[in-house]
């Protein structure tokens, strides 16, 4: 496809913006992955609460899985954009239908939602700690 056609396919759907934002996180992923492996391999002091450990382990595993989630969402959003267009859209308008754009942009937004969900346990632990006064 020519650049004009690709621009038309992704124009107005927000897919590029979501994928670029999610891709920016891949720049720091190697350092985060090393830190996650070190955190998983680290010593846990005796008497540490499961409420404190579980969010950390979920976060470590989630960080290690992020590239898989990102790549799967990129592939699915591209597939949705390409396969949901009719022959007339492909030949004349170079734009997917509204439903196809929504579907592709939803797939493209999943990596950012994934990161937000990864941080949720830390906010819960923070609130729990503030409420309990610890």
MARSEDO-971540 format. One line per 4 residues: number of its first residue (from 1); their letters; for each residue x, z, y of N, C-alpha, C. Coordinates in steps of 0.1 Angstrom, whole numbers, plus 5000, padded with zeros to 4 digits. Atoms other than C-alpha are relative to their C-alpha. Layout:
<nodes>
NUM	a	X,Z,Y,X,Z,Y,X,Z,Y  ...
</nodes>
This chain:
<nodes>
1	xxxx	5008,5000,4988,5000,5000,5000,5009,5000,5012  4992,5000,4987,5012,4993,5035,4997,5013,5007  5002,4987,4993,5016,5023,5059,4987,5000,5007  5013,5000,4993,4985,5012,5078,4989,5004,4990
5	xxxx	5010,4997,5009,4964,5014,5047,5001,5015,4996  4999,4986,5003,4978,5049,5038,4995,5008,5012  5004,4992,4989,4972,5061,5073,4984,5000,5001  5015,5001,5000,4936,5048,5071,4994,5008,4989
9	xxxx	5005,4992,5011,4931,5065,5038,4999,5015,5003  4999,4986,4997,4941,5099,5051,4995,5004,5014  5004,4998,4986,4929,5095,5087,4987,5009,5001  5012,4992,4997,4905,5122,5099,4996,5010,4989
13	xxxx	5004,4991,5011,4903,5141,5066,5008,5013,5000  4992,4987,5000,4929,5168,5073,5009,5001,4988  4992,4999,5013,4946,5161,5040,5015,5001,5004  4986,5000,4997,4980,5153,5056,5004,5014,5006
17	xxxx	4997,4987,4994,4979,5185,5077,5001,5011,4990  5000,4990,5010,4970,5207,5048,5012,4999,4991  4989,5002,5009,4996,5192,5025,5013,5002,5007  4988,4997,4993,5023,5194,5052,5002,5015,5002
21	xxxx	4999,4985,4999,5015,5231,5058,5004,5006,4987  4997,4995,5013,5016,5238,5021,5014,4996,4996  4986,5004,5003,5048,5218,5018,5011,5007,5008  4991,4992,4993,5065,5238,5045,5004,5013,4992
25	xxxx	4997,4988,5008,5063,5268,5022,5009,4997,4989  4990,5004,5011,5083,5249,4996,5014,5001,5005  4987,4999,4994,5112,5250,5020,5007,5014,4998  4994,4986,5002,5116,5288,5016,4997,5005,4986
29	xxxx	5003,4996,5014,5104,5289,4980,5012,5004,4992  4988,4996,5008,5139,5289,4964,5005,5014,5003  4996,4986,4996,5148,5321,4983,4990,5010,4995  5010,4991,5005,5115,5336,4975,4999,5002,4985
33	xxxx	5000,5000,5015,5118,5327,4938,5011,5009,4996  4989,4991,5004,5152,5344,4936,4996,5015,5002  5004,4986,4997,5138,5375,4953,4989,5005,4990  5010,4997,5010,5108,5374,4929,5006,5004,4987
37	xxxx	4993,4997,5013,5130,5373,4898,5007,5013,5001  4993,4987,4998,5151,5401,4912,4990,5012,5000  5010,4990,5000,5119,5421,4918,4994,5003,4987  5005,4998,5014,5106,5415,4883,5010,5007,4991
41	xxxx	4990,4994,5009,5139,5425,4868,5005,5014,5005  4995,4988,4994,5144,5455,4890,4995,5013,4993  5004,4987,5005,5142,5492,4880,4988,5006,5007  5012,4994,4995,5109,5509,4884,5002,5015,4999
45	xxxx	4998,4986,5001,5113,5546,4893,4988,5007,4992  5010,4993,5008,5095,5570,4870,4990,5007,5009  5011,4994,4993,5062,5582,4882,4994,4990,5011  5006,5010,4990,5054,5550,4903,4986,4997,4996
49	xxxx	5014,5003,5003,5017,5544,4905,4998,4986,4997  5004,5013,5004,5001,5514,4889,4994,4992,5012  5006,5006,4988,4983,5508,4922,5011,4994,5008  4989,5006,4992,5017,5502,4938,5007,4989,4993
53	xxxx	4993,5011,5008,5032,5481,4910,4992,4987,4998  5008,5011,5003,5004,5458,4902,5000,4989,5011  4999,5011,4989,5002,5440,4936,5013,4993,5001  4987,5005,4999,5039,5436,4936,5003,4989,4989
57	xxxx	4998,5009,5012,5040,5420,4901,4991,4987,5002  5009,5012,4998,5010,5397,4910,5007,4991,5010  4994,5008,4990,5028,5386,4941,5013,4993,4995  4988,5006,5006,5061,5380,4922,4996,4988,4992
61	xxxx	5004,5011,5009,5044,5359,4896,4993,4988,5008  5006,5010,4992,5023,5341,4922,5010,4991,5007  4990,5008,4993,5053,5331,4942,5007,4990,4990  4993,5009,5009,5070,5317,4911,4991,4988,4996
65	xxxx	5009,5011,5004,5039,5296,4903,4996,4991,5011  5005,5008,4989,5034,5282,4938,5003,4985,4999  4997,5015,5001,5052,5248,4933,4991,4993,4990  5009,5007,5009,5030,5241,4903,4986,4998,5006
69	xxxx	5013,5001,4993,4998,5249,4923,5001,4989,5010  4999,5010,4989,5011,5227,4952,5000,4986,4995  4999,5014,5006,5020,5197,4931,4987,4996,4994  5013,5003,5006,4987,5199,4911,4990,4996,5011
73	xxxx	5010,5003,4989,4967,5200,4944,5004,4987,5007  4996,5013,4994,4987,5171,4959,4995,4988,4991  5004,5010,5009,4981,5150,4928,4985,4998,5000  5015,5000,5000,4944,5159,4927,4994,4994,5013
77	xxxx	5006,5005,4987,4938,5152,4964,5003,4985,5001  4997,5014,5000,4955,5118,4961,4991,4992,4991  5009,5007,5010,4935,5109,4930,4986,5000,5006  5013,5000,4995,4903,5120,4947,4998,4989,5011
81	xxxx	5000,5010,4990,4911,5098,4977,4999,4986,4995  4999,5013,5005,4919,5068,4957,4988,4996,4991  5010,5004,5010,4893,5069,4929,4986,5001,5006  5014,4998,4995,4863,5079,4951,4996,4989,5010
85	xxxx	5003,5010,4991,4865,5049,4973,4993,4988,4993  5006,5012,5006,4843,5019,4966,5009,4988,5003  4993,5013,4998,4856,4983,4965,4999,4996,5015  5002,5004,4987,4841,4976,4999,5008,5009,5010
89	xxxx	4992,4991,4991,4858,5007,5015,5014,4996,4999  4986,5003,5002,4891,4997,5000,5004,4987,5008  4996,5013,4995,4890,4961,5012,4997,4999,5015  5004,5002,4986,4873,4965,5047,5004,5011,5009
93	xxxx	4999,4989,4991,4874,4999,5061,5013,5009,4999  4988,4992,5003,4905,5016,5046,4997,5015,5002  5003,4986,4998,4886,5049,5048,4991,5004,4988  5009,4995,5011,4871,5070,5020,4987,5005,5006
97	xxxx	5013,4995,4995,4835,5081,5022,5001,5015,5004  5000,4986,4995,4826,5115,5037,5002,5010,4989  4999,4991,5012,4822,5132,5003,5014,4999,4994  4987,5001,5006,4855,5118,4991,5011,5007,5009
101	xxxx	4991,4993,4991,4873,5131,5022,4999,5015,4998  5002,4986,5001,4858,5165,5018,5006,5005,4987  4994,4996,5012,4868,5167,4982,5015,5000,5000  4986,5001,5000,4903,5156,4988,5006,5011,5010
105	xxxx	4994,4989,4991,4908,5180,5018,4998,5014,4994  5001,4987,5007,4895,5208,4997,5011,5002,4990  4988,4999,5009,4921,5201,4971,5013,5003,5007  4988,4998,4992,4947,5199,4998,5001,5013,5006
109	xxxx	5000,4987,4993,4937,5232,5013,5002,5012,4990  4999,4989,5010,4940,5252,4980,5014,5007,5001  4987,4993,4999,4978,5259,4984,5000,5011,5011  5000,4990,4989,4972,5277,5017,4991,5011,4996
113	xxxx	5009,4990,5005,4943,5296,5002,5007,5009,4989  4992,4993,5011,4965,5305,4972,5010,5010,5007  4991,4991,4993,4991,5320,4996,4993,5012,5006  5008,4989,4994,4964,5340,5014,4996,5010,4990
117	xxxx	5005,4991,5010,4951,5354,4982,5012,5008,4994  4988,4992,5004,4987,5364,4972,5002,5012,5008  4997,4989,4991,4990,5386,5002,4988,5010,5000  5011,4991,5000,4956,5402,4997,5003,5014,4994
121	xxxx	4997,4987,5006,4968,5429,4973,5008,5009,5009  4991,4992,4991,4994,5441,4998,4991,5006,5011  5009,4994,4989,4967,5445,5025,4991,5011,4994  5008,4989,5007,4946,5465,5000,5008,5012,4998
125	xxxx	4991,4988,5001,4975,5488,4992,5003,5006,5013  4998,4994,4986,4982,5492,5029,4988,5008,5004  5012,4993,4996,4946,5502,5036,4999,5012,4991  5001,4988,5009,4946,5525,5005,5010,5011,5004
129	xxxx	4990,4991,4996,4978,5541,5017,4996,5007,5013  5004,4994,4987,4965,5546,5052,4989,5009,4999  5012,4992,5002,4932,5560,5040,5004,5013,4993  4996,4988,5008,4948,5584,5015,5011,5009,5007
133	xx	4990,4992,4992,4974,5595,5041,5014,5001,4993  4987,4999,5007,5004,5587,5019,5010,4991,5006
</nodes>
